[in-house]
Amino acid sequence: MTADATLSHGHIAAHDHIAFAERWSAHNYHPLPVVLAHGEGAWVTDVDGRRYLDFLAGYSALNFGHRHPDIVAAATAQLDRLTLTGRAFHHDQFGLFCRELAELTGTEMVLPSNSGAEAVESAVKIARKWAYQVKGVPDGTAEIVVAGENFHGRTTTIVSFSTDSVARNEFGPFTPGFKIVPYGDIDALRSAMTENSAAVLLEPIQGEAGVVVPPKGYLAEVRQLCDDNNTLFIADEVQSGLARTGTTLALDHEGIRADMYTLGKALGGGILPVSAVVGRADVLGVLKPGEHGSTFGGNPLACAVGRAVIRLLETGEFQERSRELGAHLHSRLGELEGVAGFRGRGLWASVQIAEGRPTGRQVSEALAERGVLCKVAEANLRVAPPLVITREEIDFAVDAIAEVLR
Ligand SMILES: Cc1ncc(COP(=O)(O)O)c(C=O)c1O
């Protein structure tokens, strides 16, 4: 099989697609041997016509499922009008997108970008500038406190404050200015605060660490500690936000507000990368023309898609689905044999596979054979279905998990 076959649109076998990826792409992922060609709602179909229930939803990038008709319609309409301008000019989707996103999230100002990591980088830069200009921290000495086991993305600055050796090894030298404390340990956070603290950056629920929900009251204590120390609270809601946990923002469960939130994944409606920092106007307002930017950030297509996502979230339907179906999911996971425990919130969970059971990779391959796609990292099975999933589809997937773990 040569690459020329792709030009003739002939059928290419799954193993050939995989061979092309192996030969021609960098090996920074180890995907399951499934080659997808089509998606609709909670279901995807591979090149041989086999259907699978998507029980991962692109790590929350597909909260509304594959090709949600409202989002596709908004994207298609925008494709027919205007797709890209650069930020040298205004366009007729930008201001509306920013206003609607601020209103949805109860914030005052929006900085659009593309990937989640870019939003986190932007928040880090804003916090530092705020510390120098507003808090009066001496230039070059601002500190940001983060949590162990965090996942905020893959840039050199972000991996500088990761505790995952695989994400960090041989990528140094690293960016200074970060302090790492154990997640959920308020005393450790208190000890780490100094007069140079610009911000505390946390995931309200740690996604990649295995859907780790912090101890009750912890996030409210973080908020108080930040207030007491004139320090910003940045909530990274790239994965936890936009209805995944049953509320628009995961922090809403705690009844507290962050000074800045980073959003991504689902904001792109499963169509294209859209991310943003949203937060207080006096914080984001420290940025002046030329100090920060992105060619593609806030482009017309992204804004039109983002606006369609916001319209879906404004109804509250997806938040409610996540709460109600999440309760069902959790009760079903609670019945499973062969698990050492599970945790999560809403339609988001991590199941710890007990010792002596099949390995993570074996579990995900066996699930794929049964028509369920999900991610298993080591002995941790990640469950994050699209929020359009039905109760019956959840049962289908949990039954498959039960069978595989038995
Ligand atoms: C909490 C959190 N922040 C940031 C990111 C990075 O997002 P992206 O992969 O779009 O750069 C992720 C990705 O998984 C994430 O889970």
The ligand as a Gaussian input file, in Angstrom:
#p B3LYP/6-31G(d) Opt

LIG

0 1
 C       -7.083000      20.910000      33.070000
 C       -6.400000      21.017000      31.742000
 N       -5.762000      22.152000      31.411000
 C       -5.157000      22.308000      30.228000
 C       -5.140000      21.293000      29.307000
 C       -4.422000      21.492000      27.992000
 O       -5.316000      21.614000      26.963000
 P       -4.803000      21.446000      25.440000
 O       -4.473000      19.997000      25.251000
 O       -5.966000      21.907000      24.607000
 O       -3.610000      22.325000      25.289000
 C       -5.783000      20.097000      29.593000
 C       -5.780000      18.974000      28.628000
 O       -6.064000      17.848000      28.933000
 C       -6.431000      19.944000      30.841000
 O       -7.044000      18.815000      31.180000

